[in-house]
């Protein structure tokens, strides 16, 4: 007997993953591919025209870039195709070697890119100074704009930027008004498209501009130049030809195309990855995919390709989830080129010229110029742009890299040396800051010579590198002054120290060493009796000079911000864990950070009253810590001698509250702390209750809003945890309280 279940349609459970994948492609990748296709189509045609290549070469490159690079590359959503950044070098190659030979060069550039990917140097390309990349793009933009202005005016693009500038007045006198109107309409639409409602902007602006310009050209009563396709797209496919001429020039052109395409691709990949957190492009594989696409494109008679940042971001923002969107966009270009080639031939050249002029202008970004000015790289930027415009792309890259390296070298070896008197002219300070090498000897000698005889000198050295020559010059100068009865005090703040200058080859110091010297404990070696003296000497040599101006301003100000009660344990350094300085904390320390009941201990009570009434502190803090010996003795119920035993009696209420299941102990247990540390946190909570009950503290709270808080320092993780009377919390980087995480 058949049931309703038997008659219901059945779905095959054999390939559920495939069905889900197809559904995801239809929902996300298919719409995104159509958007990218509409953006890529006019841009591919425009790049072909600007490069002096056959129009079909741009369509071939768009198809191959989408399909081949999309399938082989390392990015899921990056879109590859003809790019404006390669128009200049391609145009030069076409002019010098011809189109068929340029296809051969494109194949060679693809081989180089594959070798780049196989050698795993992709991330090395990201080491190129951004200002050079920005300058290259700006120079390319200027060249494109200069060339296409002539097309916009009804003429032909010129290969030389100098010729484009010098011939511009003549072109203006012989302007063709029909082409000018078409080009201006495209520019106006593209600029205005940014201000139309978001719902309308779903349609790409370049497509709208080209379609409107094409329709307008059909009704204008004047002739306009249009694109020319020699046959169908399939007829335009042709094998490359081996170029004739200087193989050095050929090789340099290959390298230039490979480098520019690779750098633009990698920069685009980094930008796209930022839009998709959690996704990372395989950069080496991406170069292999780009190289494969360039080889195929060159073999079929297409332009060289690279990942294009505008199309890639458009693809990601349109919702693309996988390679399917990139591949499908190439398929749509192919179908359009084969089935609708006649429409391509109706597009006016001036329309694409207007599109390219705006693209070129947009490559010169004011944000990049402002950044170069702020960072001191403006000279490198300007030199790179001018070199690209008036020499060539390779020369611009080499000059830009050379200047950026020279600027880097100057910044690395730069040292600031200043000798000047302080207070009375009886003491001078010589400040040496930066990298002190033999290159600084002329300046170093000149500044040291300014110090007059008979004055005391402090040499403040904030150095990250000190070589033998500079060390010898400084020590010889100091020895000479001391032999004449003067005094020279050295204060070494930086990571490079004079004591190590002659111990071996000079090495750049590490900031970690400075931190260790400033807050690290004494090394467990050497004579114990000498540690205090050695520590004082190190303080005088390294930090007294820094402390002097702070302490001098506090000489007549015996105030403080906070009363800080903590354990006598030597591992707790209050100013370090609170990032405070001299004059901030009025610190009281005792075993177990205890607040005895009023009247039972005059020491803590006297300090508390003095801080509240005389120092006008605004906060009262009690701070415990992990691994506290007092809490361990209390937890084990150890009955110590009369002195310590009597003192720990003040903590017995904390032990009783802990055994009764205090809420702080429960919270600490959930955070992963052991029983001794749980007791330590309960002890802080109990001391907070005592502080709140103290008459002087209560008066301070009521009259001046004094804050009372508890802290617990976990030695194992160096974390500071807040303890309240009923729980614990941690501090985030902004000082906000958050739930304590398990240790």
Residue, then its C-alpha position, 0 to 999 in steps of 0.5 A: x500500500x502506497x502512502x503519502x510519503x511514498x508519493x512525495x518527490x524525492x531529492x537525491x542525497x548523493x551530492x548535497x554539497x554540489x547542490x549547495x555550491x550551485x545554489x551559492x553561485x546562483x545567489x552570490x557569484x552570478x550577480x557579482x559576475x554580471x556587475x564586474x562584466x559591465x565594469x570591465x567591458x568599456x575599460x578593456x576597450x579603452x585600455x586597448x585603444x590607449x595602448x595602440x593595440x587592436x580593439x579585440x586584444x582588449x576583449x581577448x585579454x579580459x576573457x583570458x584574465x577572467x577564466x585563466x587567472x580566475x581558475x589558477x590564481x591564489x585569490x577567490x575574488x580578485x579580477x584580472x584583465x587589461x589595466x591602465x597601468x600597463x598602457x604606457x609600456x605596451x604602447x611603447x612596445x607596439x611603437x618599437x616592435x609592432x603588435x605581434x612582437x608585443x604579444x611575444x613579449x607578453x608571453x615572456x612576461x608571463x613566464x617571468x611571473x610564473x618563475x616569480x611565483x615558483x621562487x616564492x618571492x611574492x611578498x618581496x615585491x611588497x617591499x617596494x616603497x609605496x611612494x614609488x608605486x604611487x608615483x608610478x601610477x600617477x605618472x601613468x595617469x598623466x601620460x594617459x590623460x595627455x595622450x587621450x586629450x588629443x583623441x578627445x579633441x578629434x586627433x590621434x594620441x602621440x607616443x611622447x609626453x613631450x610631443x603631447x604637450x607641445x602639440x596640444x596648442x595646435x590640436x586645440x586650434x583644429x578641434x573636432x567639435x563632435x568628438x569633443x562633445x562626446x568626450x565631455x558628455x562621458x566625463x560629465x556623466x562619470x563625475x555626476x554618477x557619484x551623486x545619483x541615488x544608490x539604487x541607480x548606481x547599481x548600474x556601473x557609471x562607465x557603462x552608462x557613460x559609454x552607452x549614452x555617448x554612443x546613442x548621442x553620436x548616432x544623432x549628432x549631425x557631425x562625423x565622429x571616429x568610431x572603433x574598428x574591429x577587423x572581423x570577429x573576435x575569433x578572427x582576431x586571434x593570432x600567434x605572436x611573432x619573434x621580435x626583431x631588434x635589440x634583445x636587451x630592449x626586448x628583455x627589459x620590456x618583458x621585465x618591466x611588464x612582469x614587474x608592473x603587473x606583479x606589483x599591481x596584482x600583489x597590492x590589489x590582493x592585499x587591498x581585497x584581503x582587507x575587505x574580506x577578514x579571514x581570507x588570505x590570498x596565496x600570493x605566490x600562487x596568484x603570481x603563477x595564475x597571472x603568469x599563466x594568463x599572460x602567456x595565454x593572452x599573448x599566445x592568442x593575441x591579447x593584451x598583457x593583464x594584471x589584477x585590477x583593484x577597481x574591478x576586484x573591489x567591485x567584485x567583492x562588494x557585489x557579493x562574490x564568494x568564490x572564483x566562479x564570479x571571476x570566471x563567469x565575468x570572462x565568459x560574459x565578455x566572450x559571449x558579448x564579443x562573439x555575438x555582439x561585435x557589431x555594437x562594439x564598432x558603434x562606440x566612438x573613440x572620443x567616448x573611450x578617450x573621456x573614460x580614459x582621461x578620467x581614469x588617468x586623472x584619478x590615478x593622481x591621488x591627492x591623498x597620496x600627495x598629502x601622505x608623501x608630503x607628511x612623511x617627507x617623501x614628496x621629492x621621491x614622488x615628484x621625481x618618480x612622476x616626472x621620470x615616468x612622464x618624460x623618460x619611460x616607465x622603467x627609468x621612473x621605477x629605477x629612479x624612484x627606488x634609488x631615491x627612496x633607498x637613498x632617503x632611507x639610508x639618510x634617515x637610518x644613519x642620521x644622528x642629531x647632535x646638539x651642545x648647549x648650556x643649561x640653567x647657568x652656563x656652568x653646565x652644558x648638555x651634549x645630546x646625541x640622538x639616533x645612529x652615531x657612526x663615522x659619518x657623523x664625525x664631522x658634525x660630532x666634532x663641531x658640536x663638541x668643540x662648542x663646549x667651553x673649557x672649565x664647565x661641567x658637561x653631561x653627555x646624554x646619549x639616546x643611541x640605537x647604534x654606536x660604531x668604534x669610530x664615534x666611540x673613540x672620538x667621544x671618549x678621547x674628547x671626554x678624557x682630554x676634558x677630564x685631564x684638564x680638570x673638567x668633569x664629564x657625566x655620561x647618561x646612556x638612555x638608548x639601547x646602544x651602550x658604550x660599554x659594548x662598543x669595543x667588545x666586538x663588531x658594532x651591533x644595533x641595540x634592542x629596545x628590549x635591553x633598555x626595558x630590562x635595564x630600566x625595570x628588570x631585576x638584578x642579575x643573580x650573579x656577582x657580589x651581593x654586597x655590590x648590588x646596591x652600589x652597582x644599581x645606584x651607579x646604573x641609575x645615575x648613568x642611565x635614569x637619574x638624568x631623566x628623573x631630574x626634571x620631574x623631581x625638581x618640579x615636585x620639590x615643594x609639592x608633597x601631594x599625591x594622587x592615590x593612597x596605595x596599600x600593597x604587600x611587602x613582596x619584592x616582586x610587586x612594583x606599584x609604579x610599574x603596574x600602574x604606569x605612574x611616576x614620582x609624586x603619583x602614589x603615596x605607597x604603604x607596604x606590609x605583609x599581606x596588604x592588610x588594613x588592621x581595624x581602627x586603633x589596632x595598628x598606628x602605622x597604617x592608620x597614620x599613613x591613611x589619615x595623613x594621605x587623606x587629610x594632608x595630601x588630599x588623595x583622591x583614591x584609596x587602593x589596596x592591592x594583593x598578588x598571586x603566590x603571596x606567602x602571607x596568604x599561603x601561611x594563612x591558608x595552611x593555618x600556620x601558627x608563626x612566631x609571636x611577631x608574624x603570628x600576631x600580625x597575620x591575626x588581622x587576616x583571620x577574618x579573610x580566611x573565615x570568609x573564604x571558607x564560607x564561600x565568599x563570592x570573590x572566591x567563587x569568581x576567582x575559581x571560575x577564572x582558574x585561580x588556585x585556592x591560595x590566590x582565591x584567598x588573596x582576592x577575598x583578602x583584598x575584598x575584606x580590606x575594602x570593607x574595612x576601608x569603607x568602614x574607616x571614619x577618615x575614608x568614609x568622610x573622604x568619600x562623602x565630602x570629596x568623592x574619594x574612590x576606594x578600589x581593590x586590585x590583584x596582580x597575577x605574577x604569572x601573566x603580569x595581569x592586573x585584575x580589579x577586585x570588588x567586594x563581590x566579584x572580579x574583573x579585568x581591564x581592557x586596553x582602553x581601561x574598561x572593565x571586562x569579565x575575567x578570563x581563565x588563566 
